[in-house]
Amino acid sequence: MLGPDLLIAPILYEGARQRSVYLPDGAGWVDAWSGAELPGGQIITADAPIERVPVYWRKGSPFFFKF
C-alpha cells in the first residue's frame, strides 16, 4: 500500500500471471484498469500479466483516474 488509499500489487514470482490480493476492510476499492468496484475485507485473485500491475484505490479517495 502507498498510504491508506492506494494499493499496488506487483507479481512476486517469475512466470506468475495472477496473484491473491487482500483488499482492506472499511471501504470499497476501485480497479484502476477496469474501473470495477470491489468490496473491501476480502481476498481476490487479480489478473497480473507482465504489462499490467494490479492497482486499486480506496473508493472516495482523491485517486480518481483510470489507466
C-alpha positions in Angstrom: 0.0 0.0 0.0 1.1 3.6 -0.6 -0.6 5.4 2.2 -4.1 4.5 3.2 -5.7 4.9 -0.2 -3.6 3.3 -2.9 -2.8 -0.4 -3.2 -0.3 -1.7 -5.8 0.2 -5.5 -6.0 3.0 -6.5 -8.4 3.8 -10.1 -9.2 6.4 -11.6 -6.9 7.3 -14.8 -8.7 8.7 -15.4 -12.1 6.1 -16.7 -14.6 3.1 -15.9 -12.4 0.1 -14.2 -14.2 -2.3 -14.0 -11.2 -1.9 -13.3 -7.6 -4.0 -13.1 -4.4 -4.6 -9.5 -3.2 -6.3 -8.6 0.2 -8.5 -5.5 -0.1 -8.6 -4.0 3.4 -12.0 -3.6 5.0 -13.6 -0.3 5.7 -14.4 0.9 2.2 -14.8 -0.3 -1.4 -11.9 -0.4 -3.8 -11.7 0.5 -7.4 -9.6 -1.4 -10.0 -7.6 1.3 -11.8 -7.5 -0.6 -15.0 -11.2 -1.6 -15.4 -13.0 0.9 -13.1 -14.7 -2.1 -11.4 -15.7 -1.5 -7.8 -14.9 -4.2 -5.3 -15.9 -4.5 -1.6 -13.2 -4.4 1.0 -12.5 -7.1 3.5 -11.9 -9.8 1.0 -9.1 -11.6 -0.8 -9.4 -11.5 -4.6 -7.5 -13.2 -7.4 -6.1 -10.4 -9.6 -5.0 -11.0 -13.2 -1.5 -9.6 -13.5 0.1 -10.1 -16.9 3.6 -8.7 -17.2 2.4 -5.5 -18.8 -0.3 -4.7 -16.2 0.4 -4.4 -12.5 -2.7 -4.7 -10.3 -3.5 -1.2 -8.9 -6.5 -0.3 -6.7 -7.6 2.8 -4.9 -9.9 3.3 -2.0 -13.3 4.5 -3.1 -13.8 8.1 -2.1 -10.1 8.9 -2.1 -8.5 11.5 -4.4 -7.2 8.9 -6.8 -9.8 9.2 -9.5 -8.1 8.0 -12.6 -8.2 5.1 -14.9 -5.2 3.7 -16.8 
